[in-house]
Amino acid sequence: MNPAAGSAEAITDVLVAGAGPTGLTLACDLARRGVAVRIVDRVPEFPTGSRGKGLSPRSQEVLDDLGVADRILASGVSHLRHRKYQGTEVIAEVDPQAGQVPTPDVPYPAALIIPQWRVEQILRERLDGLGVTVERGAELRDFQQDADGVTTTIGEERIRARYLIGCDGGRSTVRKALGLPMRGETPDMQLMAVGDVHVDGLDRDAWHQWFTDDGIVMLCPLPGTDMFQIQASPEPGADGAPLEPTLERFRQTFDRVAGLPGVRLHELAWRSTYRVNVRMVDRLRVDRVFLAGDSAHVHPIAGGLGMNSGIQDAYNLGWKLGLVVAGRAAPALLDTYDEERLPIASWLLNITSERLAAVLDAVKDKGGGLDAVASPELTQLTLRYPWSRLSRQAGRPARVQPGDRAPDAPLRDTAGAPIHLFDLFRGPRFTLLGIGEHGVPSLDGVDPAIVGSWAVGPGGLHDHGGHAANAYGADTLVLVRPDGYVGLVAEPGDGRSVRDYLRSL
């Protein structure tokens, strides 16, 4: 995938700046589509701090499609109980995800606690398997674009790319070079200190939380490690200004706020601070340069949507870039990235701001805590694109609507072996589902590399338990986009509408 060394100006299809979860998701999606992609990051060593630590159910579905769900699930934990204290006394304990169990249409119903560095590691290894390696210590210094591409300066190297994607975080070099301001607000709240620390004397079966007038301490066990993530009020200096977090200062906060005997914090492995920001750009694209993830929008920490929103951005953009680069779609398809994701970013900023307010209100009462953040919207399973030009209805409505997330369902193949709709969706193509006795129509003239067709019903896949019919409609034709959203709902056997849709791209 990488160009041969020695050329004065290296050439690639897509250059991704930033190797966090957003950039890695996009690079994996592009690489599996055969797109020549390079991914660079300014840091010389990969991050090891937890930073984000939660994957939404929808992000888990994306990672399933990328072929890493098993490793992700094995590295995380769901249904972690929230244990709330007043000093040394446990005053409440709750599982905010109680009742969230797998169903035929939602195989990943609960958020997963997993350190962000582990998500990145799994995605890097997946990317390596696709023949692309993250280029470390490679800082994007400058770029210029013209009608045919983007010329970038990476360190001392010049790279010519057809498209540049800025996935380089809240202080994005790409965004600043484009002159796009981050509009919004920084609420009047104090900083929070965060770090990864070893803790003796504290059970790892719960997320321990203290909310008092004297400060806040939260200690969450990080799966797959022997550490906890600590989030705490920063210690104030003599002038009242917050001090930088250190192990000793975390200990001071814990002793003052919690005072739990027999607990010892030691070996601080990573530390940082964060301030709540609610900001976003007013466009995600300037010609051949795109923004995704934190480079385009920053969320309140409530709900953990920073990492997840970036993953969704990348997943939305990847298949569109893949088709355009391959010459199978017109460049105008890329306009739908901004059309679809910008309203979602705005809506999610409002949701996370509301949930943060709910948490801050809840902790004023005894037993209140982070579980107040819970909301169906934070699963990202309800996100949809009904306004998009890619969401089309041709005929009578079905149970799913154009723009909806395409649900899963258990089936059996012609030999009787179990299979899931998500197995059919996995990969870079559209999926045409003919549910009911009409099967799927012929798609003469349509490249089979673009769409795979499956009959669910007599003579085709067996709808074990009728789950597919319940989810989609008993007699309908549905075209599912490569990113798992419904593009077209048509009458049974209406191959013309399907061909017209695909050709319109």
C-alpha positions as CSV (number, residue, x, y, z in Angstrom):
1,M,0.0,0.0,0.0
2,N,2.9,2.4,0.7
3,P,4.7,3.9,-2.3
4,A,8.2,2.9,-3.2
5,A,10.9,4.8,-1.4
6,G,13.2,7.2,-3.2
7,S,10.6,9.2,-5.2
8,A,10.8,13.0,-4.9
9,E,7.1,13.2,-4.2
10,A,5.3,10.1,-2.9
11,I,1.8,9.4,-4.2
12,T,-1.2,7.8,-2.5
13,D,-5.0,7.9,-2.8
14,V,-5.8,9.0,0.7
15,L,-3.6,10.4,3.4
16,V,-5.0,10.2,7.0
17,A,-3.5,12.6,9.5
18,G,-3.9,11.2,13.1
19,A,-3.8,7.6,14.3
20,G,-6.4,7.7,17.0
21,P,-9.6,5.6,16.9
22,T,-11.0,7.8,14.1
23,G,-8.0,7.7,11.8
24,L,-7.4,4.0,12.4
25,T,-11.1,3.1,11.7
26,L,-11.0,5.1,8.4
27,A,-7.6,3.6,7.4
28,C,-8.8,0.0,8.0
29,D,-12.0,0.7,6.1
30,L,-10.1,2.1,3.1
31,A,-7.4,-0.5,3.1
32,R,-9.9,-3.4,3.0
33,R,-11.4,-1.7,-0.1
34,G,-8.1,-1.7,-1.9
35,V,-7.6,2.0,-1.5
36,A,-3.9,3.1,-1.3
37,V,-3.8,4.8,2.1
38,R,-1.1,6.2,4.3
39,I,-1.7,7.1,8.0
40,V,0.7,9.4,9.9
41,D,0.8,10.6,13.4
42,R,3.0,13.2,15.0
43,V,3.7,11.2,18.2
44,P,6.9,9.1,18.2
45,E,5.4,6.5,20.5
46,F,1.8,5.2,20.7
47,P,-0.3,6.5,23.6
48,T,-0.7,4.3,26.6
49,G,-3.2,6.4,28.7
50,S,-6.8,5.4,28.9
51,R,-8.3,8.8,27.9
52,G,-11.6,7.5,26.5
53,K,-12.7,4.2,27.9
54,G,-16.1,3.4,26.5
55,L,-17.4,1.9,23.2
56,S,-21.1,2.4,22.4
57,P,-23.2,-0.4,21.0
58,R,-23.1,1.1,17.5
59,S,-19.3,1.4,17.6
60,Q,-19.1,-2.3,18.5
61,E,-21.2,-3.0,15.4
62,V,-18.7,-1.0,13.3
63,L,-15.8,-2.9,14.8
64,D,-17.7,-6.2,14.1
65,D,-17.8,-5.2,10.4
66,L,-14.1,-4.5,10.5
67,G,-13.4,-8.0,11.8
68,V,-12.2,-7.2,15.3
69,A,-15.3,-7.5,17.5
70,D,-14.1,-10.7,19.2
71,R,-10.8,-9.1,20.3
72,I,-12.6,-6.0,21.4
73,L,-15.1,-7.8,23.5
74,A,-12.4,-10.0,25.0
75,S,-10.6,-6.9,26.1
76,G,-13.5,-5.1,27.7
77,V,-16.3,-5.5,30.2
78,S,-20.0,-4.4,30.2
79,H,-22.5,-4.1,33.1
80,L,-19.8,-2.7,35.5
81,R,-21.7,-1.7,38.6
82,H,-21.4,1.9,39.9
83,R,-20.6,1.8,43.7
84,K,-21.3,5.1,45.4
85,Y,-19.8,6.2,48.7
86,Q,-20.2,8.8,51.3
87,G,-16.8,8.7,53.0
88,T,-16.2,5.0,53.9
89,E,-19.9,4.1,53.6
90,V,-21.4,2.5,50.5
91,I,-24.7,4.4,50.0
92,A,-25.8,3.1,46.6
93,E,-24.9,0.5,44.0
94,V,-26.5,0.2,40.5
95,D,-25.9,-1.4,37.1
96,P,-26.9,1.4,34.7
97,Q,-27.1,-1.2,31.9
98,A,-29.4,-3.6,33.8
99,G,-31.8,-5.2,31.3
100,Q,-29.6,-4.4,28.3
101,V,-29.2,-8.0,27.0
102,P,-28.6,-9.2,23.4
103,T,-31.7,-9.5,21.2
104,P,-32.0,-10.8,17.6
105,D,-31.8,-7.3,16.2
106,V,-29.2,-5.8,18.6
107,P,-26.3,-8.2,19.4
108,Y,-24.3,-5.6,21.3
109,P,-26.8,-3.8,23.6
110,A,-24.5,-2.4,26.3
111,A,-21.6,0.0,26.3
112,L,-18.2,-1.6,26.7
113,I,-15.6,-0.4,29.2
114,I,-12.2,-0.7,27.4
115,P,-9.2,1.6,27.5
116,Q,-8.8,3.7,24.4
117,W,-5.2,2.6,23.9
118,R,-6.4,-1.0,23.7
119,V,-8.9,-0.1,21.0
120,E,-6.2,1.7,19.1
121,Q,-3.8,-1.3,19.5
122,I,-6.4,-3.7,18.1
123,L,-7.1,-1.5,15.1
124,R,-3.4,-1.0,14.4
125,E,-2.9,-4.7,14.3
126,R,-5.9,-5.1,12.0
127,L,-4.4,-2.4,9.8
128,D,-1.0,-4.1,9.7
129,G,-2.8,-7.2,8.5
130,L,-4.2,-5.2,5.6
131,G,-0.6,-4.1,4.7
132,V,-0.6,-0.6,6.1
133,T,1.5,0.6,9.1
134,V,1.1,3.7,11.1
135,E,3.9,6.1,10.4
136,R,5.0,7.5,13.8
137,G,6.8,10.8,14.5
138,A,5.5,12.0,11.1
139,E,4.0,15.4,11.7
140,L,1.9,17.1,9.1
141,R,3.5,20.5,8.7
142,D,1.7,22.0,5.7
143,F,-0.5,21.3,2.7
144,Q,-1.8,22.9,-0.4
145,Q,-4.7,21.6,-2.5
146,D,-5.7,22.0,-6.1
147,A,-8.3,20.6,-8.4
148,D,-6.6,17.2,-8.6
149,G,-5.3,16.6,-5.2
150,V,-3.5,17.7,-2.1
151,T,0.3,18.1,-1.7
152,T,1.4,17.7,1.9
153,T,4.6,18.1,3.8
154,I,5.1,15.3,6.4
155,G,8.3,16.0,8.2
156,E,10.8,16.4,5.4
157,E,8.8,14.3,3.0
158,R,6.3,15.5,0.4
159,I,3.3,13.3,-0.2
160,R,0.8,13.9,-3.0
161,A,-2.7,12.5,-2.2
162,R,-6.0,12.6,-3.9
163,Y,-7.7,13.3,-0.5
164,L,-6.5,14.4,2.9
165,I,-8.4,13.5,6.0
166,G,-7.8,15.4,9.3
167,C,-8.3,13.0,12.2
168,D,-5.7,14.9,14.3
169,G,-7.7,15.8,17.4
170,G,-9.1,18.9,19.1
171,R,-6.0,21.0,18.2
172,S,-6.1,19.8,14.6
173,T,-3.4,21.2,12.3
174,V,-5.6,20.4,9.3
175,R,-8.6,22.3,10.7
176,K,-6.5,25.3,11.6
177,A,-4.8,25.4,8.1
178,L,-8.3,25.3,6.6
179,G,-9.3,28.3,8.7
180,L,-12.3,26.6,10.1
181,P,-13.2,27.9,13.6
182,M,-14.6,25.7,16.3
183,R,-17.8,27.4,17.4
184,G,-19.5,26.8,20.7
185,E,-18.7,27.3,24.3
186,T,-16.5,26.2,27.2
187,P,-18.9,26.0,30.2
188,D,-17.8,27.6,33.4
189,M,-16.6,24.5,35.1
190,Q,-13.3,23.6,36.8
191,L,-10.8,21.3,35.3
192,M,-10.9,17.6,36.0
193,A,-7.7,15.6,36.6
194,V,-7.4,12.2,35.1
195,G,-4.8,9.4,35.2
196,D,-4.1,5.7,35.2
197,V,-2.9,4.4,38.5
198,H,-2.3,1.2,40.4
199,V,-4.6,0.8,43.5
200,D,-4.2,-1.6,46.4
201,G,-7.1,-2.5,48.6
202,L,-10.0,-1.7,46.2
203,D,-12.1,-4.3,44.5
204,R,-12.2,-4.4,40.7
205,D,-15.8,-5.4,40.5
206,A,-17.2,-1.9,40.4
207,W,-16.6,1.7,39.4
208,H,-16.1,3.5,42.7
209,Q,-17.5,7.0,43.0
210,W,-17.4,9.8,45.6
211,F,-19.2,13.1,45.0
212,T,-18.9,15.6,47.9
213,D,-18.8,19.3,48.5
214,D,-15.0,18.9,49.0
215,G,-14.4,17.3,45.7
216,I,-14.9,14.4,43.4
217,V,-13.1,11.0,43.0
218,M,-14.0,8.2,40.6
219,L,-11.9,5.0,40.3
220,C,-12.8,2.7,37.4
221,P,-10.9,-0.6,36.9
222,L,-9.5,-0.8,33.4
223,P,-10.1,-4.3,31.9
224,G,-7.1,-6.2,30.7
225,T,-4.8,-4.3,33.1
226,D,-4.0,-4.1,36.8
227,M,-4.7,-0.3,36.9
228,F,-7.6,2.0,37.5
229,Q,-8.5,5.2,35.7
230,I,-8.8,8.0,38.3
231,Q,-10.9,11.1,37.6
232,A,-10.8,13.7,40.4
233,S,-11.1,17.3,41.2
234,P,-7.6,18.9,40.9
235,E,-5.9,20.1,44.0
236,P,-5.9,23.9,44.3
237,G,-2.7,26.0,44.7
238,A,-2.2,28.8,47.2
239,D,-4.0,31.2,44.8
240,G,-6.9,28.7,44.3
241,A,-5.8,27.8,40.8
242,P,-5.9,24.1,39.9
243,L,-2.5,22.4,40.1
244,E,-1.2,19.8,37.6
245,P,-2.1,16.3,38.6
246,T,0.6,14.2,40.3
247,L,0.5,10.9,42.3
248,E,0.8,12.8,45.5
249,R,-2.0,15.2,44.6
250,F,-4.3,12.3,43.6
251,R,-3.5,10.8,47.0
252,Q,-4.4,14.0,48.8
253,T,-7.7,14.3,46.9
254,F,-8.5,10.6,47.7
255,D,-7.7,10.9,51.4
256,R,-9.7,14.1,51.8
257,V,-12.8,13.1,49.7
258,A,-12.9,9.3,50.3
259,G,-10.7,8.5,53.3
260,L,-11.2,4.8,52.7
261,P,-8.8,2.9,55.0
262,G,-6.5,0.3,53.5
263,V,-6.5,1.8,50.0
264,R,-3.2,2.9,48.5
265,L,-2.6,4.7,45.2
266,H,0.8,4.1,43.6
267,E,2.6,4.0,40.3
268,L,0.9,6.7,38.3
269,A,1.4,5.5,34.7
270,W,-0.3,8.4,32.9
271,R,-1.9,11.7,33.7
272,S,-3.7,14.6,32.1
273,T,-6.4,17.2,32.6
274,Y,-9.6,17.9,30.7
275,R,-12.1,20.8,30.6
276,V,-15.6,20.5,29.2
277,N,-15.9,21.9,25.7
278,V,-19.0,22.0,23.5
279,R,-17.7,23.0,20.1
280,M,-17.9,22.1,16.4
281,V,-17.0,23.4,13.0
282,D,-19.7,24.5,10.5
283,R,-18.4,22.3,7.7
284,L,-16.6,19.0,7.5
285,R,-15.1,19.4,4.0
286,V,-13.2,22.0,2.0
287,D,-12.8,20.6,-1.5
288,R,-10.4,17.6,-1.2
289,V,-9.8,17.9,2.6
290,F,-12.1,16.5,5.2
291,L,-12.3,16.6,9.0
292,A,-13.4,13.7,11.3
293,G,-13.7,13.1,15.0
294,D,-12.3,15.6,17.5
295,S,-10.8,17.7,14.8
296,A,-14.4,18.6,13.9
297,H,-16.4,18.4,17.1
298,V,-15.5,18.1,20.8
299,H,-18.1,16.8,23.3
300,P,-18.7,17.0,27.0
301,I,-17.2,13.8,28.6
302,A,-20.7,12.7,29.7
303,G,-21.7,9.7,27.7
304,G,-18.2,9.1,26.3
305,L,-19.2,10.0,22.7
306,G,-15.9,11.6,21.7
307,M,-14.2,8.4,20.6
308,N,-17.5,6.9,19.4
309,S,-18.6,9.9,17.2
310,G,-15.2,9.8,15.5
311,I,-15.6,6.1,14.7
312,Q,-19.0,6.9,13.2
313,D,-17.6,9.7,11.1
314,A,-14.9,7.5,9.7
315,Y,-17.3,4.7,9.0
316,N,-19.6,7.1,7.1
317,L,-16.8,8.5,5.0
318,G,-14.8,5.3,4.3
319,W,-17.2,3.6,1.9
320,K,-17.9,6.8,0.0
321,L,-14.2,7.6,-0.5
322,G,-13.7,3.9,-1.5
323,L,-16.2,4.1,-4.3
324,V,-15.0,7.5,-5.6
325,V,-11.4,6.5,-5.6
326,A,-12.2,3.3,-7.4
327,G,-14.1,5.3,-10.1
328,R,-17.4,3.5,-9.1
329,A,-19.1,6.7,-7.9
330,A,-19.1,10.4,-8.8
331,P,-17.2,12.8,-6.5
332,A,-20.6,14.3,-5.6
333,L,-21.1,11.3,-3.4
334,L,-18.6,12.8,-1.0
335,D,-21.0,15.8,-0.4
336,T,-23.2,13.4,1.6
337,Y,-20.6,13.1,4.3
338,D,-21.1,16.7,5.4
339,E,-24.8,16.4,4.7
340,E,-25.2,13.4,7.0
341,R,-22.7,13.8,9.7
342,L,-22.8,17.6,10.5
343,P,-26.4,17.5,11.8
344,I,-25.6,14.4,13.8
345,A,-22.6,16.2,15.4
346,S,-24.8,19.1,16.3
347,W,-27.5,16.9,17.8
348,L,-25.0,14.9,19.8
349,L,-23.4,18.0,21.3
350,N,-26.9,18.9,22.6
351,I,-27.5,15.4,23.9
352,T,-24.2,15.2,25.7
353,S,-24.6,18.7,27.2
354,E,-28.1,17.7,28.5
355,R,-26.7,14.4,30.0
356,L,-23.8,16.3,31.6
357,A,-26.3,18.7,33.2
358,A,-28.3,15.6,34.4
359,V,-25.3,14.2,36.1
360,L,-24.3,17.4,37.8
361,D,-27.8,17.7,39.1
362,A,-27.9,14.1,40.2
363,V,-24.7,14.2,42.3
364,K,-26.3,16.9,44.5
365,D,-28.4,14.2,46.0
366,K,-27.2,11.3,48.2
367,G,-26.7,8.3,46.0
368,G,-26.7,10.2,42.7
369,G,-23.9,9.6,40.2
370,L,-22.8,8.9,36.7
371,D,-25.6,6.5,36.0
372,A,-27.8,9.6,35.5
373,V,-26.1,10.0,32.1
374,A,-27.9,6.9,30.7
375,S,-30.0,7.7,27.6
376,P,-31.0,5.6,24.6
377,E,-29.4,8.2,22.3
378,L,-26.0,7.4,23.8
379,T,-26.1,3.9,22.4
380,Q,-26.0,5.5,18.9
381,L,-28.3,2.8,17.7
382,T,-31.1,5.3,17.1
383,L,-29.0,7.6,14.9
384,R,-30.5,7.8,11.4
385,Y,-30.2,9.8,8.2
386,P,-33.8,10.2,6.9
387,W,-33.0,13.7,5.4
388,S,-30.1,12.4,3.3
389,R,-30.3,12.2,-0.5
390,L,-29.1,8.6,-0.1
391,S,-32.3,7.7,1.8
392,R,-35.0,6.8,-0.7
393,Q,-38.4,5.2,-0.6
394,A,-39.8,3.5,-3.7
395,G,-43.2,2.1,-2.9
396,R,-45.1,1.3,0.2
397,P,-43.3,1.8,3.6
398,A,-41.8,-1.2,5.4
399,R,-40.9,-1.6,9.0
400,V,-37.5,-0.1,8.4
401,Q,-37.3,3.4,6.9
402,P,-34.7,4.8,4.6
403,G,-31.9,6.2,6.7
404,D,-32.5,3.8,9.6
405,R,-29.8,1.6,11.0
406,A,-30.2,-1.9,9.5
407,P,-30.9,-4.3,12.3
408,D,-29.4,-7.8,12.7
409,A,-31.4,-11.0,12.6
410,P,-30.5,-14.7,13.0
411,L,-31.0,-16.9,9.9
412,R,-30.0,-20.3,8.6
413,D,-28.3,-20.9,5.2
414,T,-29.5,-23.5,2.7
415,A,-27.6,-26.2,4.5
416,G,-29.2,-25.3,7.8
417,A,-26.1,-23.7,9.4
418,P,-26.7,-20.6,11.5
419,I,-25.8,-17.2,10.0
420,H,-26.6,-13.6,10.8
421,L,-27.6,-10.6,8.7
422,F,-24.5,-8.9,10.1
423,D,-22.5,-11.6,8.5
424,L,-24.0,-10.7,5.1
425,F,-23.4,-7.0,5.7
426,R,-19.7,-7.5,6.7
427,G,-17.4,-6.2,4.0
428,P,-17.3,-3.3,1.6
429,R,-20.4,-3.9,-0.5
430,F,-24.0,-2.8,-0.5
431,T,-26.4,-5.7,0.5
432,L,-29.7,-6.3,-1.2
433,L,-32.2,-8.2,0.9
434,G,-35.3,-9.7,-0.7
435,I,-37.4,-10.7,2.3
436,G,-40.4,-12.9,1.5
437,E,-41.6,-15.1,-1.4
438,H,-40.5,-12.8,-4.2
439,G,-36.7,-13.2,-3.5
440,V,-34.3,-10.8,-5.1
441,P,-34.6,-9.4,-8.6
442,S,-31.9,-9.6,-11.2
443,L,-29.4,-6.7,-11.2
444,D,-28.1,-7.0,-14.8
445,G,-25.5,-4.5,-15.5
446,V,-24.6,-3.8,-11.9
447,D,-21.1,-4.6,-10.8
448,P,-21.2,-7.5,-8.3
449,A,-18.3,-5.9,-6.5
450,I,-20.7,-3.2,-5.5
451,V,-23.7,-5.2,-4.2
452,G,-24.4,-8.7,-2.9
453,S,-27.9,-10.1,-3.2
454,W,-29.6,-12.4,-0.7
455,A,-33.1,-13.9,-0.7
456,V,-34.5,-14.4,2.7
457,G,-37.4,-16.8,2.4
458,P,-38.5,-19.7,0.2
459,G,-35.5,-21.1,-1.7
460,G,-33.0,-18.8,0.0
461,L,-31.9,-18.1,3.5
462,H,-34.3,-19.4,6.1
463,D,-35.7,-16.7,8.4
464,H,-35.2,-18.7,11.6
465,G,-37.9,-17.5,14.0
466,G,-39.2,-14.8,11.6
467,H,-36.8,-12.2,13.0
468,A,-35.8,-10.7,9.7
469,A,-39.4,-10.3,8.6
470,N,-40.3,-8.8,12.0
471,A,-37.4,-6.3,11.7
472,Y,-37.7,-5.3,8.0
473,G,-41.2,-6.3,6.9
474,A,-42.6,-9.6,5.8
475,D,-42.5,-8.9,2.0
476,T,-40.1,-6.2,1.1
477,L,-36.9,-5.3,-0.8
478,V,-34.2,-3.4,1.2
479,L,-30.9,-2.1,0.0
480,V,-28.4,-1.7,2.9
481,R,-25.5,0.7,2.5
482,P,-21.9,-0.5,3.2
483,D,-22.1,1.3,6.5
484,G,-25.1,-0.6,7.7
485,Y,-27.8,2.0,7.1
486,V,-30.9,1.5,4.9
487,G,-30.5,3.3,1.6
488,L,-33.6,2.1,-0.3
489,V,-36.9,0.5,0.6
490,A,-38.7,-0.8,-2.5
491,E,-41.5,-3.1,-3.6
492,P,-40.7,-6.8,-3.8
493,G,-39.0,-7.6,-7.1
494,D,-38.4,-4.0,-8.0
495,G,-35.0,-4.4,-9.5
496,R,-35.3,-1.2,-11.5
497,S,-35.4,1.0,-8.4
498,V,-32.3,-0.7,-7.1
499,R,-30.4,-0.3,-10.3
500,D,-31.5,3.4,-10.6
501,Y,-30.3,4.0,-7.0
502,L,-26.9,2.4,-7.6
503,R,-26.4,4.2,-10.9
504,S,-27.3,7.5,-9.4
505,L,-24.2,7.3,-7.2
